[in-house]
C-alpha cells in the first residue's frame, strides 16, 4: 500500500516552445489518444504533477503540459515555493487577486487547447486546472474545443473577502458563455477538500447556483478526525494527497476524473 503520492520525471516527454497571444512558453507532451491539457498547479511542473500526467498517459491520453511558471521537474521546497508565489501574486498574466476579470494567460492556453484538439482523436479535449490554475479550466470552457473542464482546488482569486470568496475566478462574460454551453450538454467537474480555506465553499456554491446539475462537485472530507486521515491543510486533490489504493478518497477522485474525461471525449454519439 503506497503511503506517498505518485511521482514521475520528464523522461520521455517531448519539449517544444509554443507561441500564442503574444506569449511564449515551453510545453511538454507525451502519449497517444484523446487530448488532455494539464495546467500545472503551484509551484509548477513538480514530480507530483508529472505523476498525475504519467497516470493520464498510461490511461491512454495524449497529455500536454504548459509551463507558464516554475522550473519543470523541480521538487517542491520552501524557498522554491516562496519565490514562485511572489512572482505569481504580481503576475499580470494570472492576476491572482482580480475579481470578474479575464486573465491574459487564458488566451495562450485556449490556443494550446485548440491546437491539441486539432491533432488528437475524440470530439474535443479535456482541461485540468489545479490550485492557481484551477479556474483556468473553467475559463477555457468558453471554447467549443473543450469538452471536459476539470477544476481541482481552484484557489484564485485569493479569498481575502466575501466578494473574492464567492468569485468563480472568471469574468462574467466567460461564465455566461460556459452557462450557455451547459444548455448544449457541457459539464464541469470541481474538486476540493472540505476544510481548504484557500478554496472557499462559497466559490463552488456560486458555480452550483449558476450551472446547476452541470457542475459536478467532489468534496473530500478533511475535517478533524476524518476517516482518511487528511490534515486540515490538505489541498492538492489529484496530486499530493493521492495514495494509490482502492477506497482512498483522493485515489477514487482521480478515478472519477479519468472516467469523466473518457465519457466527455468519447467518439461515440
Protein Blocks (a to p, Z undefined) as FASTA:
>chain_A
ZZbdcdddfehiacddddeehiacddddededjddddddddebjcfklmmmmmmmmmnop
acddddfecjehiacdfklmmmmmmmmmmmmklommbghiacfklmmmmmmmmmmmmmcg
cjbdcdddehjlmmmmmmmmmpmklmbdcdehiabdcdfbfklmmpgoiafklmmmmmmm
mmnopacdddddfklmklcfklmmmmmmmnmmmlccddddfbehianlpafkbmblmlmm
pccdehiaklmmmmmmmmmmmmmmpcbZZ
